Every structure is written in structure tokens, then in C-alpha cells.
Amino acid sequence: MASLPPDRLAEAVGALAGAGRDDDCGLLLRQGVARPAEEIADAVLALGDAGGRREGEALLTAFLRVRTPEEGARIAAADPSRLVPQLLSAARAVSPARERDLVHALRVAGLIGA
């Protein structure tokens, strides 16, 4: 399932979550973190548009657990006004250090103020 395009990934995650299959939903989200940052951004935005903000944040949290803060900043570049707050929330859920590192990466990328 990891080869699904971002919009189909969002649909699959939403369907699993809607069916109460949280374990399967989580597995699909964890598999999705291997995708390029731009695809993760597309999937999170699609999930948000489909009412799956919680699933989008779970995907971001899983992504930030295993990928670099700089890659997190690449996600934010797709739509900073929507994705920066979600990324910061997800980083906070990982650890204070991850949040600090993400804030630094976002500043370096020019996506948040100094």
C-alpha cells in the first residue's frame, strides 16, 4: 500500500479510521513515512480537506520520529499556513528536542520568523 499516490493514501487512511480499524490505519501511516516529503505534504493536506486532520497529524508525528527536521521543513513549504502549525504540534508530541530542532529548520528555510 505504500505505493499509493498521496490522495489515495489519504482516502485509504480515512476509510480505515472511519471503519474503526485504528491498528491498520496506524500501520499504513507508518509505511507512508518512507515517501518523499512533498508526497507527505500532499497526503496531509488531502487528509485535512477530507476531515482527517487527526490522521494527518499522526502521519506527521510518525514522519518526524524517523526523518530529519530539515525534511519536516520541506513538508511545510507546500502550504506553510496550514502545515507549520500541524508540524509544530507533531514535533511537540515527539519531544521538546524535536520541536526545537524543527523550529530551527523552519527558521533556516524562511518559513517562520526569526
C-alpha positions as CSV (number, residue, x, y, z in Angstrom):
1,M,0.0,0.0,0.0
2,A,3.0,2.3,0.4
3,S,2.9,2.9,-3.4
4,L,-0.5,4.7,-3.3
5,P,-0.5,8.2,-4.6
6,P,-1.0,10.8,-1.8
7,D,-4.7,11.4,-2.4
8,R,-5.4,7.6,-2.4
9,L,-3.3,7.2,0.7
10,A,-5.4,9.9,2.4
11,E,-8.6,8.0,1.2
12,A,-7.3,4.7,2.5
13,V,-6.3,6.1,5.9
14,G,-9.6,7.9,6.2
15,A,-11.6,4.7,5.3
16,L,-9.6,2.6,7.8
17,A,-10.1,5.2,10.5
18,G,-13.8,5.5,9.7
19,A,-14.2,1.8,10.0
20,G,-12.6,1.8,13.4
21,R,-9.5,-0.1,12.2
22,D,-7.0,2.1,14.1
23,D,-4.2,-0.5,14.1
24,D,-4.4,-0.8,10.3
25,C,-4.7,2.9,10.0
26,G,-1.5,3.3,12.1
27,L,0.3,0.7,10.1
28,L,-0.5,2.5,6.8
29,L,0.6,5.8,8.2
30,R,3.9,4.3,9.4
31,Q,4.5,2.8,6.0
32,G,3.8,6.2,4.4
33,V,6.8,7.9,6.2
34,A,9.2,6.4,3.7
35,R,7.7,8.7,1.0
36,P,9.3,11.9,-0.2
37,A,8.5,15.0,2.0
38,E,6.5,16.5,-0.8
39,E,4.2,13.5,-1.0
40,I,3.7,13.5,2.7
41,A,2.7,17.2,2.5
42,D,0.1,16.3,-0.3
43,A,-1.3,13.5,1.8
44,V,-1.6,15.6,5.0
45,L,-3.3,18.4,3.1
46,A,-5.7,15.8,1.4
47,L,-6.4,14.3,4.8
48,G,-7.2,17.7,6.2
49,D,-9.5,18.5,3.3
50,A,-11.3,15.2,3.9
51,G,-11.8,15.8,7.6
52,G,-8.9,13.6,8.6
53,R,-6.8,16.1,10.5
54,R,-6.1,13.7,13.3
55,E,-4.8,11.1,10.8
56,G,-2.7,13.8,9.1
57,E,-1.2,14.8,12.4
58,A,-0.5,11.1,13.1
59,L,1.3,10.9,9.8
60,L,3.4,14.0,10.6
61,T,4.2,12.6,14.0
62,A,5.4,9.3,12.6
63,F,7.4,11.2,9.9
64,L,9.1,13.4,12.5
65,R,10.0,10.4,14.6
66,V,12.2,8.9,11.9
67,R,13.1,11.7,9.5
68,T,15.1,14.9,9.9
69,P,13.8,18.3,10.9
70,E,15.0,19.7,7.6
71,E,12.7,17.2,5.8
72,G,9.9,18.4,8.0
73,A,10.6,21.9,6.8
74,R,10.3,20.6,3.2
75,I,6.8,19.4,4.1
76,A,5.9,22.8,5.5
77,A,7.0,24.6,2.2
78,A,3.9,23.1,0.4
79,D,1.5,25.3,2.4
80,P,3.2,27.0,5.4
81,S,0.0,28.5,6.8
82,R,-1.6,25.1,7.2
83,L,1.3,22.8,7.7
84,V,3.6,24.7,10.1
85,P,1.1,24.6,13.0
86,Q,0.5,20.9,12.4
87,L,4.2,20.1,12.1
88,L,4.9,22.0,15.4
89,S,2.2,20.1,17.1
90,A,3.5,16.8,15.8
91,A,7.1,17.7,16.8
92,R,5.9,18.6,20.3
93,A,4.3,15.1,20.6
94,V,7.7,13.6,19.7
95,S,9.9,15.5,22.2
96,P,10.9,19.0,23.2
97,A,14.2,18.5,21.4
98,R,12.5,17.5,18.2
99,E,10.3,20.6,18.4
100,R,13.3,22.8,19.0
101,D,15.1,21.3,16.0
102,L,12.1,21.7,13.8
103,V,11.7,25.3,14.8
104,H,15.4,25.9,13.8
105,A,14.9,24.1,10.4
106,L,11.7,26.2,9.7
107,R,13.6,29.4,10.5
108,V,16.5,28.4,8.3
109,A,14.1,27.7,5.5
110,G,12.4,31.1,6.0
111,L,9.1,29.6,6.9
112,I,8.8,31.2,10.3
113,G,10.1,34.4,11.7
114,A,13.4,34.8,13.5
